[in-house]
Amino acid sequence: MMKCKVAMDDKNECTNCCYFCDKKDTCNDVCQDIAKVCEEQVEETDLQVIESTVPDVLKAITDITVQKKKLEEQEKVMKQKLLQAMEEHGVKSFENAKVKFMYVAPTTRTSIDSKKLKADHPDIAEAYSKTFNVSASVRITVK
């Protein structure tokens, strides 16, 4: 998003560059020299856009995502210990008031190597390919 350096320096409520703004036709504070492209503009980063738009949401979701990652790591360790105990004592399943636990024995799984199929038999891969719509989403990666 393009920001007007002059408006930012003047601490105006709206700091968007009027030339690039989609609300310029209805705005009461539109620049008078909008026909000229303002040379005093800065490009706002995506992070700056989101931080200025929904800072509380950004902070909350960052905190939750980091906590979730830590909890998932703890869960993985605890599940491994529980698995070992269940195998050691021959327990196949049990439950408490909130959760049911079941031992799942090791097994084998067969799948199709789609890369190899596409390389060796592209016509067959195409004939059995299926296209579907995927909704927009937000992917968050914990560093």
Secondary structure, 3 states (H helix, E strand, C coil): CEEEHHHHHCCCCCCECCCCCCCCCCCCCCCCCCCCCCCCEEECCHHHHHHHHCHHHHHHHHHHHHHHHHHHHHHHHHHHHHHHHHHHHCCCEEECCCCEEECCCCCCCCCCCHHHHHHHCHHHHHHCCCCCCCCCCCCCCCC
